[in-house]
Amino acid sequence: MTSSVIGQSDVHFGRFYPLRDSATMLRRNLRHMLRYPSMTLTLVGMPVVFLLLFVYVFGEALGSGIAGAASAGRAEYVAYVVPAIIVMTVTSTVQGTAISVATDMTEGIVARFRTMHIARVSVLTGHVLGSVIQAAVALVIVIGVALLVGFRPSAGPAAWLAAVGLLVGVTFALVWLAVAAGQACSSVETASNVLMPLVLLPFLGSGFVPTESMPAGLRWFAEYQPFTPIIETLRGLLTGGPIGNQAWFALGWCVLCALGGYLWSRRLFNREYGR
């Protein structure tokens, strides 16, 4: 009887509970977010500043240059630029993910987690899920500010649902890239800058001006880089404009980034685990 109990205990001890452990790590990351709200506000601050800058400083001039709207002004430009600002909010938020992961890696807490009887994947999924929730909070704030400055989306319930799904997919994909980048960085300072290209890419797409107004070389790059189909799809969903094949390209980029980020993250984490 004793051996039976010991055997059952050993079997129970040998089990892993990925969902339970991931939920525990998610609570840890949410507590960090609540304890340091300044991080979320800092990450939200840059998209808000760009929104106010482009609407109130450049809105009239850029609005008149929108293709097909020669007499357009600030109100029309708000509808054009807000989708780009929303996507920029996601790219800004995932910078915080890289910083958080790099902090855990350099301060030794991950090494402590590895000595505990928990599913290894939960350490990464906790960061991913926490960052998706943080991005959702940031998006609510930025969209609220956009509504205050005059953004009036014409999307119906189905279009809003599709837009939310797209934003969740984009966030999920970029967060996995950020988790991998945070592990690859040797310091928190490096992690704070490594994802800066993600923040700059929306500027080199159709986010702020139509690609037709760009020089030939830059126009080619802008039309084929990942953020242009994402922004165009989101713009079409929120304002009722045409989407065409852009949605398929956007989803393709999301799948590619998510899969690549996940495989890269797992490889880095397992490599460190094996040392």
C-alpha positions as CSV (number, residue, x, y, z in Angstrom):
1,M,0.0,0.0,0.0
2,T,2.8,2.3,0.9
3,S,4.6,1.7,-2.4
4,S,1.3,2.4,-4.2
5,V,0.9,5.7,-2.5
6,I,4.5,6.6,-3.3
7,G,4.0,5.6,-6.9
8,Q,0.9,7.8,-7.2
9,S,2.8,10.7,-5.6
10,D,5.7,10.3,-8.0
11,V,3.3,10.2,-11.0
12,H,1.5,13.3,-9.7
13,F,4.8,15.1,-9.1
14,G,5.9,14.2,-12.7
15,R,2.9,15.9,-14.3
16,F,3.1,19.4,-15.8
17,Y,0.1,21.7,-16.1
18,P,0.8,24.1,-18.9
19,L,-2.5,26.0,-18.7
20,R,-2.3,26.4,-14.9
21,D,1.3,27.4,-15.0
22,S,0.7,29.8,-17.8
23,A,-2.2,31.4,-15.8
24,T,0.2,31.8,-12.9
25,M,2.8,33.5,-15.1
26,L,0.1,35.7,-16.6
27,R,-1.0,36.9,-13.1
28,R,2.6,37.7,-12.4
29,N,2.9,39.8,-15.5
30,L,-0.4,41.5,-14.9
31,R,0.7,42.4,-11.3
32,H,3.8,44.0,-12.8
33,M,1.7,46.0,-15.2
34,L,-0.5,47.2,-12.3
35,R,2.4,47.9,-10.1
36,Y,4.2,50.0,-12.8
37,P,1.4,51.8,-14.8
38,S,4.0,54.3,-15.9
39,M,5.4,51.8,-18.4
40,T,2.0,51.4,-20.1
41,L,1.4,55.2,-20.1
42,T,4.9,55.7,-21.6
43,L,4.3,53.2,-24.4
44,V,0.9,54.8,-25.1
45,G,2.3,58.3,-25.0
46,M,4.2,58.1,-28.3
47,P,1.2,57.1,-30.5
48,V,-0.9,59.8,-28.8
49,V,1.8,62.5,-29.5
50,F,2.0,61.4,-33.1
51,L,-1.7,61.5,-33.5
52,L,-2.0,65.0,-32.2
53,L,1.0,66.1,-34.2
54,F,-0.2,64.8,-37.5
55,V,-3.8,65.9,-37.0
56,Y,-3.3,69.4,-35.7
57,V,0.0,70.4,-37.2
58,F,0.1,68.5,-40.5
59,G,-3.6,67.6,-40.9
60,E,-4.7,70.4,-43.3
61,A,-1.6,70.1,-45.5
62,L,-1.6,66.3,-45.7
63,G,-5.3,66.0,-45.9
64,S,-5.3,68.0,-49.2
65,G,-2.8,65.5,-50.6
66,I,-4.9,62.4,-50.1
67,A,-5.6,60.7,-53.4
68,G,-9.1,61.3,-54.6
69,A,-9.7,64.1,-52.1
70,A,-8.1,67.2,-53.4
71,S,-10.3,69.4,-51.2
72,A,-9.9,67.2,-48.1
73,G,-8.9,68.8,-44.8
74,R,-8.2,67.8,-41.2
75,A,-11.4,65.8,-40.7
76,E,-10.7,63.6,-43.7
77,Y,-7.1,63.2,-42.7
78,V,-8.1,62.0,-39.2
79,A,-10.0,59.1,-40.8
80,Y,-7.0,58.3,-42.9
81,V,-4.3,58.5,-40.3
82,V,-6.0,56.9,-37.2
83,P,-5.6,53.3,-38.5
84,A,-1.8,53.9,-38.8
85,I,-1.7,55.3,-35.3
86,I,-3.6,52.2,-34.0
87,V,-1.1,49.9,-35.6
88,M,1.7,52.0,-34.2
89,T,0.3,51.6,-30.8
90,V,0.7,47.9,-31.1
91,T,4.3,48.2,-32.3
92,S,5.1,50.6,-29.4
93,T,3.6,48.3,-26.9
94,V,5.6,45.3,-27.9
95,Q,8.8,47.3,-27.1
96,G,7.7,46.9,-23.5
97,T,7.5,43.1,-24.0
98,A,11.1,42.9,-25.2
99,I,12.2,45.0,-22.2
100,S,10.2,42.9,-19.8
101,V,11.6,39.6,-21.2
102,A,15.2,41.0,-21.2
103,T,14.8,42.1,-17.6
104,D,13.7,38.6,-16.5
105,M,16.6,37.0,-18.4
106,T,19.3,39.3,-17.0
107,E,18.1,39.4,-13.4
108,G,18.1,35.7,-13.0
109,I,14.4,35.1,-12.3
110,V,14.1,32.8,-15.4
111,A,17.0,30.7,-14.0
112,R,14.9,30.4,-10.8
113,F,11.8,29.3,-12.7
114,R,13.9,26.6,-14.4
115,T,14.6,25.0,-11.0
116,M,10.8,24.9,-10.3
117,H,8.5,22.1,-11.3
118,I,6.5,24.1,-13.9
119,A,6.0,23.8,-17.6
120,R,8.8,25.7,-19.4
121,V,6.4,27.1,-22.0
122,S,4.4,28.9,-19.4
123,V,7.3,31.4,-18.8
124,L,7.0,32.6,-22.4
125,T,3.2,32.3,-22.7
126,G,2.8,34.4,-19.5
127,H,4.7,37.2,-21.2
128,V,2.7,36.8,-24.5
129,L,-0.7,36.9,-22.9
130,G,0.2,39.7,-20.5
131,S,1.5,41.8,-23.4
132,V,-1.6,41.2,-25.5
133,I,-3.8,42.5,-22.6
134,Q,-1.5,45.5,-22.1
135,A,-1.8,46.2,-25.8
136,A,-5.6,46.0,-25.6
137,V,-5.5,48.6,-22.8
138,A,-3.3,50.8,-24.8
139,L,-5.5,50.5,-27.9
140,V,-8.6,51.5,-25.9
141,I,-6.8,54.6,-24.7
142,V,-5.5,55.6,-28.2
143,I,-8.9,55.0,-29.9
144,G,-10.5,57.0,-27.1
145,V,-8.2,59.9,-27.9
146,A,-8.8,59.5,-31.6
147,L,-12.6,59.8,-31.0
148,L,-11.9,63.0,-29.1
149,V,-10.0,64.6,-32.0
150,G,-12.7,63.8,-34.5
151,F,-12.3,60.2,-35.7
152,R,-15.7,58.9,-36.7
153,P,-15.5,55.3,-37.9
154,S,-18.4,54.0,-40.1
155,A,-17.8,50.3,-39.3
156,G,-20.7,48.1,-38.4
157,P,-20.6,45.3,-35.8
158,A,-19.2,42.8,-38.3
159,A,-16.5,45.2,-39.4
160,W,-15.6,46.0,-35.8
161,L,-15.3,42.4,-35.0
162,A,-13.1,41.8,-38.0
163,A,-10.9,44.8,-37.0
164,V,-10.6,43.5,-33.4
165,G,-9.6,40.1,-34.7
166,L,-7.0,41.6,-37.0
167,L,-5.5,43.7,-34.2
168,V,-5.4,40.7,-31.9
169,G,-3.6,38.7,-34.6
170,V,-1.1,41.5,-35.3
171,T,-0.5,41.9,-31.6
172,F,0.0,38.2,-31.0
173,A,2.4,37.9,-33.9
174,L,4.5,40.9,-33.0
175,V,4.6,40.0,-29.3
176,W,6.2,36.6,-30.2
177,L,8.9,38.5,-32.1
178,A,9.4,40.8,-29.1
179,V,9.7,37.8,-26.8
180,A,12.4,36.3,-29.0
181,A,14.2,39.7,-29.3
182,G,14.1,40.1,-25.6
183,Q,15.8,36.8,-25.1
184,A,18.4,37.5,-27.8
185,C,19.4,40.8,-26.2
186,S,22.3,40.9,-23.7
187,S,20.9,43.9,-21.8
188,V,17.7,45.8,-21.1
189,E,19.2,48.8,-22.8
190,T,19.6,46.8,-26.0
191,A,16.1,45.4,-25.8
192,S,14.7,48.9,-25.5
193,N,16.0,49.8,-28.9
194,V,16.1,46.5,-30.9
195,L,12.4,46.8,-32.0
196,M,12.6,50.4,-33.1
197,P,12.4,49.3,-36.8
198,L,8.9,48.1,-36.1
199,V,7.9,51.5,-34.8
200,L,9.4,53.2,-37.9
201,L,8.0,50.9,-40.6
202,P,4.4,52.3,-40.5
203,F,6.0,55.7,-41.6
204,L,7.5,54.0,-44.6
205,G,4.1,52.6,-45.7
206,S,0.7,53.9,-46.5
207,G,0.0,54.9,-42.9
208,F,0.4,58.7,-43.2
209,V,0.4,59.4,-46.9
210,P,-0.7,57.3,-50.0
211,T,2.1,55.3,-51.6
212,E,1.2,56.9,-54.9
213,S,2.8,60.1,-53.7
214,M,6.2,58.5,-53.0
215,P,9.2,58.2,-55.2
216,A,9.4,55.0,-57.3
217,G,11.9,53.1,-55.1
218,L,10.3,54.1,-51.8
219,R,6.9,53.4,-53.3
220,W,7.9,49.8,-54.2
221,F,9.2,49.2,-50.6
222,A,6.1,50.8,-49.1
223,E,3.7,48.7,-51.1
224,Y,5.4,45.4,-50.2
225,Q,6.4,45.8,-46.6
226,P,4.3,44.1,-43.9
227,F,2.5,47.0,-42.4
228,T,0.9,48.5,-45.5
229,P,-1.6,45.6,-46.0
230,I,-2.3,45.6,-42.3
231,I,-3.0,49.3,-42.2
232,E,-5.0,49.2,-45.5
233,T,-7.1,46.4,-44.2
234,L,-7.8,48.1,-40.9
235,R,-8.5,51.4,-42.7
236,G,-11.0,49.7,-45.0
237,L,-12.8,47.9,-42.0
238,L,-13.1,51.1,-39.9
239,T,-14.0,53.6,-42.7
240,G,-15.9,51.3,-45.1
241,G,-13.3,51.6,-47.8
242,P,-12.2,48.9,-50.2
243,I,-9.9,46.1,-48.9
244,G,-9.4,43.8,-51.9
245,N,-6.6,41.3,-51.4
246,Q,-4.9,43.3,-48.7
247,A,-6.6,41.3,-45.9
248,W,-5.1,38.1,-47.2
249,F,-1.6,39.7,-47.3
250,A,-2.2,41.0,-43.8
251,L,-3.2,37.6,-42.4
252,G,-0.2,36.0,-44.2
253,W,2.2,38.4,-42.6
254,C,0.6,37.8,-39.2
255,V,1.0,34.0,-39.5
256,L,4.6,34.3,-40.8
257,C,5.6,36.6,-37.9
258,A,3.8,34.6,-35.3
259,L,5.3,31.3,-36.4
260,G,8.8,32.8,-36.9
261,G,8.7,34.5,-33.5
262,Y,7.4,31.4,-31.7
263,L,10.1,29.1,-33.2
264,W,12.8,31.6,-32.6
265,S,11.7,32.1,-29.0
266,R,11.4,28.4,-28.3
267,R,14.9,27.8,-29.8
268,L,16.5,30.6,-27.7
269,F,14.7,29.5,-24.5
270,N,15.6,25.8,-25.0
271,R,19.2,26.7,-25.8
272,E,19.5,28.7,-22.6
273,Y,17.7,25.9,-20.7
274,G,20.2,23.3,-21.9
275,R,23.2,25.2,-20.6
